[in-house]
Amino acid sequence: MKEIIIKKIENKDEFFIAYIKNSVLNASFSVCFTDSILGAIALTDFFKMLKSKYEKETIEFVISDDEINIKNQCLLDEIQEQGGQI
């Protein structure tokens, strides 16, 4: 089973990151989205992309109570400018 973990971005109201870890590649794949209809579409597209890669795996969403702290100001600015969709 694979898990898509969803965390709120610290100090950015309405912004979230959903990510999935791939231990074989030692990588994480993610999408940044807002708490909106467009954000739901972005999250759905992310899920569909992963489902096409992991066809035989069960994928479960896990909503974390933890917030993610992004320290890179350039990335935070980009998140804000793009409405959460990078």
C-alpha positions as YAML, in Angstrom:
chain: A
units: angstrom
residues:
- id: 1
  name: MET
  ca: [0.00, 0.00, 0.00]
- id: 2
  name: LYS
  ca: [1.19, 3.52, -0.87]
- id: 3
  name: GLU
  ca: [0.26, 6.62, 1.13]
- id: 4
  name: ILE
  ca: [-0.32, 10.14, -0.11]
- id: 5
  name: ILE
  ca: [0.34, 12.30, 2.93]
- id: 6
  name: ILE
  ca: [-1.38, 15.69, 3.10]
- id: 7
  name: LYS
  ca: [0.03, 18.45, 5.31]
- id: 8
  name: LYS
  ca: [-0.86, 22.10, 5.77]
- id: 9
  name: ILE
  ca: [1.90, 24.57, 4.92]
- id: 10
  name: GLU
  ca: [2.89, 26.45, 8.05]
- id: 11
  name: ASN
  ca: [2.05, 30.18, 7.97]
- id: 12
  name: LYS
  ca: [0.25, 29.90, 4.60]
- id: 13
  name: ASP
  ca: [-3.51, 29.83, 5.14]
- id: 14
  name: GLU
  ca: [-5.40, 27.53, 2.79]
- id: 15
  name: PHE
  ca: [-2.23, 25.98, 1.27]
- id: 16
  name: PHE
  ca: [-1.41, 22.28, 1.46]
- id: 17
  name: ILE
  ca: [1.15, 19.81, 0.14]
- id: 18
  name: ALA
  ca: [0.33, 16.23, -0.76]
- id: 19
  name: TYR
  ca: [3.28, 13.91, -1.27]
- id: 20
  name: ILE
  ca: [4.20, 10.30, -1.73]
- id: 21
  name: LYS
  ca: [7.57, 8.75, -0.95]
- id: 22
  name: ASN
  ca: [9.41, 6.34, -3.24]
- id: 23
  name: SER
  ca: [12.07, 4.53, -1.22]
- id: 24
  name: VAL
  ca: [13.57, 2.80, -4.27]
- id: 25
  name: LEU
  ca: [14.33, 6.11, -5.96]
- id: 26
  name: ASN
  ca: [15.01, 7.84, -2.63]
- id: 27
  name: ALA
  ca: [12.62, 10.59, -3.75]
- id: 28
  name: SER
  ca: [9.29, 12.21, -2.96]
- id: 29
  name: PHE
  ca: [6.69, 13.37, -5.47]
- id: 30
  name: SER
  ca: [4.37, 16.18, -4.47]
- id: 31
  name: VAL
  ca: [1.70, 18.67, -5.43]
- id: 32
  name: CYS
  ca: [0.96, 21.98, -3.75]
- id: 33
  name: PHE
  ca: [-2.70, 23.01, -3.74]
- id: 34
  name: THR
  ca: [-5.23, 25.30, -2.09]
- id: 35
  name: ASP
  ca: [-8.37, 24.44, -0.16]
- id: 36
  name: SER
  ca: [-10.64, 25.12, -3.14]
- id: 37
  name: ILE
  ca: [-12.35, 23.42, -6.04]
- id: 38
  name: LEU
  ca: [-9.28, 23.99, -8.23]
- id: 39
  name: GLY
  ca: [-7.13, 22.55, -5.45]
- id: 40
  name: ALA
  ca: [-9.35, 19.46, -5.37]
- id: 41
  name: ILE
  ca: [-8.89, 19.08, -9.13]
- id: 42
  name: ALA
  ca: [-5.10, 19.40, -8.75]
- id: 43
  name: LEU
  ca: [-5.11, 16.74, -6.01]
- id: 44
  name: THR
  ca: [-7.28, 14.45, -8.14]
- id: 45
  name: ASP
  ca: [-4.92, 14.83, -11.11]
- id: 46
  name: PHE
  ca: [-1.97, 14.02, -8.83]
- id: 47
  name: PHE
  ca: [-3.77, 10.89, -7.63]
- id: 48
  name: LYS
  ca: [-4.57, 9.82, -11.20]
- id: 49
  name: MET
  ca: [-0.94, 10.33, -12.24]
- id: 50
  name: LEU
  ca: [0.24, 8.15, -9.36]
- id: 51
  name: LYS
  ca: [-2.45, 5.54, -9.99]
- id: 52
  name: SER
  ca: [-1.24, 5.16, -13.58]
- id: 53
  name: LYS
  ca: [2.28, 4.48, -12.27]
- id: 54
  name: TYR
  ca: [1.27, 2.20, -9.39]
- id: 55
  name: GLU
  ca: [-1.59, 0.33, -11.10]
- id: 56
  name: LYS
  ca: [-1.45, -2.74, -8.87]
- id: 57
  name: GLU
  ca: [-0.96, -0.85, -5.61]
- id: 58
  name: THR
  ca: [-3.59, 0.47, -3.24]
- id: 59
  name: ILE
  ca: [-3.15, 4.20, -2.65]
- id: 60
  name: GLU
  ca: [-4.53, 5.73, 0.52]
- id: 61
  name: PHE
  ca: [-4.80, 9.39, 1.54]
- id: 62
  name: VAL
  ca: [-3.47, 10.25, 5.00]
- id: 63
  name: ILE
  ca: [-4.25, 13.69, 6.43]
- id: 64
  name: SER
  ca: [-1.53, 14.65, 8.88]
- id: 65
  name: ASP
  ca: [-2.06, 16.96, 11.85]
- id: 66
  name: ASP
  ca: [1.54, 18.13, 11.41]
- id: 67
  name: GLU
  ca: [2.31, 21.23, 9.40]
- id: 68
  name: ILE
  ca: [5.16, 21.38, 6.94]
- id: 69
  name: ASN
  ca: [7.62, 24.22, 7.44]
- id: 70
  name: ILE
  ca: [9.09, 25.41, 4.14]
- id: 71
  name: LYS
  ca: [12.14, 27.53, 4.86]
- id: 72
  name: ASN
  ca: [13.02, 28.53, 1.30]
- id: 73
  name: GLN
  ca: [11.54, 32.01, 0.80]
- id: 74
  name: CYS
  ca: [11.70, 31.75, -3.00]
- id: 75
  name: LEU
  ca: [9.60, 28.60, -2.90]
- id: 76
  name: LEU
  ca: [7.11, 30.20, -0.50]
- id: 77
  name: ASP
  ca: [6.83, 33.23, -2.79]
- id: 78
  name: GLU
  ca: [6.22, 30.95, -5.78]
- id: 79
  name: ILE
  ca: [3.51, 29.07, -3.88]
- id: 80
  name: GLN
  ca: [1.79, 32.33, -3.03]
- id: 81
  name: GLU
  ca: [2.06, 33.74, -6.56]
- id: 82
  name: GLN
  ca: [0.83, 30.59, -8.28]
- id: 83
  name: GLY
  ca: [-2.15, 30.16, -5.98]
- id: 84
  name: GLY
  ca: [-0.70, 26.97, -4.56]
- id: 85
  name: GLN
  ca: [-0.20, 25.24, -7.89]
- id: 86
  name: ILE
  ca: [3.45, 24.72, -8.80]
...
